Amino acid sequence: MEQNLYSEFQILPLTTRHKLNSFDSSNIDLNDFFINDALKYQEEMAGRTFLCCWKKDIAGYVTLVTDTLEVHAVDEKDRIDGYPYQKFPCIRIARLAVDRRFERKGVGRFLLSVAIGKAISISNEIGCRYITVDSKTESLGFYEKHNFKIVKKYMHSKYPKMYLDMYPIATLMRSKESLEY
Ligand SMILES: CC(C)(COP(=O)(O)OP(=O)(O)OC[C@H]1O[C@@H](n2cnc3c(N)ncnc32)[C@H](O)[C@@H]1OP(=O)(O)O)[C@@H](O)C(=O)NCCC(=O)NCCS
């Protein structure tokens, strides 16, 4: 398998047609959710799942939900980007996993960019400023690499909540679009 498969990845919404049983990331809970619950969540409008496919294989998936990012804005040092608000509208990456065979080939980054793209597209219709994740300890470095920050309030929790401000990305995308007209 080639190292860089970026141009060959395809993003597809999860459907009943997909065969999920063979998905195998290094995280058992994320496999279990994907194989047994993702479709049910989707049917119940509790989470939307998108697959990253390479040829006929499912290389990874991401599940997105709406959420609220809550902070202790009373304490200035805990504020998000200096705002005095306690709550911010966000999209949360509820699950993200890459099959072991595809690890470290850019699938995680690709799924992250898809999640950000979808969240920004939502923000064109409904207020939504941040994208968040309750990171597993072993994937903290992955999110930090992609400019996510830890919410101070959750610094010591088992799954620290992390956030990414979409404003700079959205601004860049909009100014690029305006040049294309
Ligand atoms: C964490 C995970 C999503 C990363 O996906 P991936 O496809 O292997 O990562 P990518 O190839 O897209 O990596 C992109 C960059 O992040 C880095 N990276 C990947 N995983 C990392 C980790 N765990 N810690 C630190 N950096 C990491 C890569 O080195 C790469 O950096 P580079 O461009 O400088 O080389 C994947 O390994 C995984 O599914 N792990 C098990 C489940 C899990 O922990 N999911 C997260 C739930 S919150």
The ligand as a MOL file (V3000), in Angstrom:
LIG
                    3D

  0  0  0     0  0            999 V3000
M  V30 BEGIN CTAB
M  V30 COUNTS 48 50 0 0 0
M  V30 BEGIN ATOM
M  V30 1 C -5.3770 9.0950 16.2890 0
M  V30 2 C -5.7480 8.7100 14.8500 0
M  V30 3 C -7.1490 9.2140 14.5460 0
M  V30 4 C -4.7270 9.3620 13.8960 0
M  V30 5 O -5.0660 9.0450 12.5660 0
M  V30 6 P -3.9330 8.6750 11.4860 0
M  V30 7 O -4.5930 8.4860 10.1760 0
M  V30 8 O -3.1340 7.5430 11.9870 0
M  V30 9 O -3.0340 10.0010 11.4990 0
M  V30 10 P -2.5260 10.8360 10.2370 0
M  V30 11 O -1.7170 9.9400 9.3530 0
M  V30 12 O -3.6430 11.5560 9.6080 0
M  V30 13 O -1.5500 11.8570 10.9870 0
M  V30 14 C -1.5370 13.2430 10.7300 0
M  V30 15 C -0.4060 13.8220 11.5670 0
M  V30 16 O -0.6810 13.6060 12.9610 0
M  V30 17 C 0.3800 12.8450 13.5650 0
M  V30 18 N -0.2330 11.8870 14.4840 0
M  V30 19 C -1.0530 10.8750 14.1920 0
M  V30 20 N -1.4260 10.2300 15.3200 0
M  V30 21 C -0.7960 10.8510 16.3250 0
M  V30 22 C -0.7770 10.6520 17.7400 0
M  V30 23 N -1.4830 9.6670 18.3220 0
M  V30 24 N -0.0400 11.4990 18.4910 0
M  V30 25 C 0.7000 12.4990 17.9300 0
M  V30 26 N 0.7170 12.7480 16.5830 0
M  V30 27 C -0.0390 11.9260 15.8070 0
M  V30 28 C 1.0730 12.1380 12.4030 0
M  V30 29 O 2.4260 11.8560 12.6990 0
M  V30 30 C 0.9440 13.1650 11.2950 0
M  V30 31 O 1.9200 14.1850 11.4540 0
M  V30 32 P 2.8970 14.6220 10.2420 0
M  V30 33 O 2.0220 15.1610 9.1500 0
M  V30 34 O 3.7940 15.6550 10.8280 0
M  V30 35 O 3.5850 13.3800 9.8150 0
M  V30 36 C -5.6620 7.1680 14.6350 0
M  V30 37 O -4.3750 6.7130 14.9300 0
M  V30 38 C -6.6560 6.3540 15.4280 0
M  V30 39 O -7.7570 6.1130 14.9520 0
M  V30 40 N -6.3010 5.8960 16.6390 0
M  V30 41 C -7.1620 5.0370 17.4540 0
M  V30 42 C -8.4580 5.7010 17.8420 0
M  V30 43 C -8.3190 7.0740 18.4510 0
M  V30 44 O -7.5120 7.3150 19.3270 0
M  V30 45 N -9.1800 7.9930 17.9600 0
M  V30 46 C -9.2860 9.3440 18.4510 0
M  V30 47 C -10.4990 9.3960 19.3150 0
M  V30 48 S -10.6700 10.9260 20.1350 0
M  V30 END ATOM
M  V30 BEGIN BOND
M  V30 1 1 1 2
M  V30 2 1 2 3
M  V30 3 1 2 4
M  V30 4 1 2 36
M  V30 5 1 4 5
M  V30 6 1 5 6
M  V30 7 2 6 7
M  V30 8 1 6 8
M  V30 9 1 6 9
M  V30 10 1 9 10
M  V30 11 2 10 11
M  V30 12 1 10 12
M  V30 13 1 10 13
M  V30 14 1 13 14
M  V30 15 1 14 15
M  V30 16 1 15 16
M  V30 17 1 15 30
M  V30 18 1 16 17
M  V30 19 1 17 18
M  V30 20 1 17 28
M  V30 21 1 18 19
M  V30 22 1 18 27
M  V30 23 2 19 20
M  V30 24 1 20 21
M  V30 25 1 21 22
M  V30 26 2 21 27
M  V30 27 1 22 23
M  V30 28 2 22 24
M  V30 29 1 24 25
M  V30 30 2 25 26
M  V30 31 1 26 27
M  V30 32 1 28 29
M  V30 33 1 28 30
M  V30 34 1 30 31
M  V30 35 1 31 32
M  V30 36 2 32 33
M  V30 37 1 32 34
M  V30 38 1 32 35
M  V30 39 1 36 37
M  V30 40 1 36 38
M  V30 41 2 38 39
M  V30 42 1 38 40
M  V30 43 1 40 41
M  V30 44 1 41 42
M  V30 45 1 42 43
M  V30 46 2 43 44
M  V30 47 1 43 45
M  V30 48 1 45 46
M  V30 49 1 46 47
M  V30 50 1 47 48
M  V30 END BOND
M  V30 END CTAB
M  END
